[in-house]
Amino acid sequence: MTQWIDLTTVARALRVSPRAIQLRARRENWVTGQPWPVDATGTWRRREGRGGGVLISTAVLPPEARLHLEGAAPAGDGQAAASPPKAGDQVAAAPAPAGEMWRRYEALPDSRKAEAEKRAALLRDVERLADGGLPRNAAFAMVASQAGIADRTLRLWRARVGDAPTHDWPACLVSHYVGAKGRELELEPEAWDLIRSDWLRLEQPTFESCWRRLELVADEKGWQLPSKKTVERRLLALPLSVRTAGRQGMEALKRLYPAQKRDRSMFHALQAVNVDGHKWDVMVKWSDGTIGRPMMVAFQDLYSGKMLSWRIDRTENAETVRLAIGDLVSTFGVPDLCWLDNGRGFASKWITGGSPTRYRFKVKDEDPAGLLTTLGVEIHWTTPYSGQSKPIERAFRDFCSDIAKDPRFAGAWTGNNPMAKPENYGSKAVPIDTFMAVVAEGIAAHNARPGRRTDVAQGQSFDEVFLASYQAAPIRRVTAEQRRLWLLAAEGLRARRDGSIELLGNRYWTEALVDHAQQKLTVRFDPQALQTEVHVYRLDGSYICAAPVIEAAGFADVQKAREHAAARGQYLKATREQLAAEKVLTTEQVAKLLPKVEAPEPPEPTVVRPVFGNLALVPRQDVEAIEDDEEDRGMLNVGKFLTLVRPPNENGADG
């Protein structure tokens, strides 16, 4: 039969404060699970009557508490606990739940467990002697004498185990004492709340400063405080997770949670990649003379860990990401999946436009499809600075130690944080060409290094793992036309009179451009390969040709002049031959084919209209002759349309 009792009665029986019992009940989980009778094996139930509260089962109390309560009459809910509870309070389960006892037993140190085993062995000796016919009192006296303990102590142990099975005796006999803490001066709840809240701050104040502030408030409030060591011990007894979250923040708390282990063996080579940007801890000198730390955008194969492509620029921008994608697709193929964070360069509409989960910028229906979207790559967004979701950050850590500290970068290394600057900081800046060559060598060595301990590599290098899977995997390749999608575009460049195009200080020309002389064109190019060729389009997007670069020659370079003259001669000869092929008829043959055209006879007019002139332009003698001739004068006066204009008289008036 289970008895129900409140914590105040237990505190009174053990002669400690109610607060100490509450803390012990919380620490040893006296109140767990669902209340009785919802759970037939529940260790607590709601208290009835005014005030409410909780009553716990005596079965979960430690043995010393049950011994102190023997013969007492606690009135936890207004009635004797030894009397039968109200209707429905009888529980068939007998003394303490074995699982609960053993759970508390396992939480104790080995020294207490050994002591409990020793006590249980002595009680078994008593039972064997009693079963052999020796009177029980004599058996207690004999075993107690041999063990060097009091007979009364042995009897108390036997009463503690009660009717429990023999194999449960160690759990019943283990000591749960809490030392002197149970008798310490109790800390006022308000004082405990004050120092706990003051100490659990991200500013990480020292306990000494928190204690001094507590003493000031205690003097004003009249609180009686326990010793400083007691309060400090209670603070340090708080769960580590609570202390970490309060004093170091949620990021530190995340590190206490075990990282998820992600299996990448489910992929094959180039099926899934991840991309990120890395700012090098090296000062470089750019071609224009400026000095700064370069930014690298790199793609890594998730299956093997091999670095597939990379580009270096001043910043992480959409153009650099675009060119790195081009190197990846041109060299190896198109991946199916890509993990990237929501940075401005990666979330640009030119890279991931059209992705349904792209929320870096405002999504518009009229946005163009990004490069990855056009290539059919499924995009997955990750958390920035998360090594668990982007394994490439682990590779960047190797770059910081293996490549950034290369001897050729001595004096240009800046340190990985402002507090780690070397003594020779700022004494050198590496030329950008040298830097890119060293980085290329370092990444190649990184991929070829044997002895990798990943689940996929198993002692091989990244190159070996990638090659073995790549040769047997289905790889998507792009056409030559698709490869021009990721090149940068310069629109509205007007071709010169000879059809050549000037871009970033270089000239490009091919015969196909002659027909587009002085027209506006679009040029696609790789800014890091300007000495090769560019691709030329019309403004409507139709492709024209690939135009190679025209190298500038020295003024006195005779060999270059000869080569240029020879190339021009070949061009002229080819054009003449093409012209000859087009002109199949001579000029004389063309003339003979033309028909003879005769001039037509002039037509006769059917309606004659007289020409009326200005008589002022006619000599006076002629006018007088006309006036004298009556017939002519009548012809001049035909109809009302005739107006005879006489020359002005001597006075200036019309005649």
Secondary structure by P-SEA (a helix, b strand, c coil): cbbbbcaaaaaaaacccaaaaaaaaaaacccccccccccccccbbbbccccbbbbbbcccccaaaaaaaccccccccccccccccccccccccccccaaaaaaaaaaccaaaaaaaaaaaaaaaaaaaaaaacccaaaaaaaaaaaacccaaaaaaaaaaacccccccccccccccccccccccccccaaaaaaaaaaaaccccccaaaaaaaaaaaaaaaccccccaaaaaaaaaaccaaaaaaacccaaaaaaacccbbbbccccccccbbbbbbbbbcbbbbccccbbbbbbbbbcccccccccccccccccccaaaaaaaaaaaaaccccccbbbbcccccccccccccccccccccccccccccccccccbbbbbbbbcccccccaaaaaaaaaacccccccccccccccccccccccccccccccaaaaaaaaaaaaaaaaacccccccccccccaaaaaaaaaaacbbbbbcccccccccccccccccccccccccccbbbbcccccccccccbbbbbccccccbbbbbbcccccccbbbbbbcccccccaaaaaaaaaaaaaaaaaaaaaaaaaccccaaaaaaabbbbbbbcbbbbcbbbbbbcccccccaaaaaaaaacaaaaaaaaccccbbbbcccccccccc
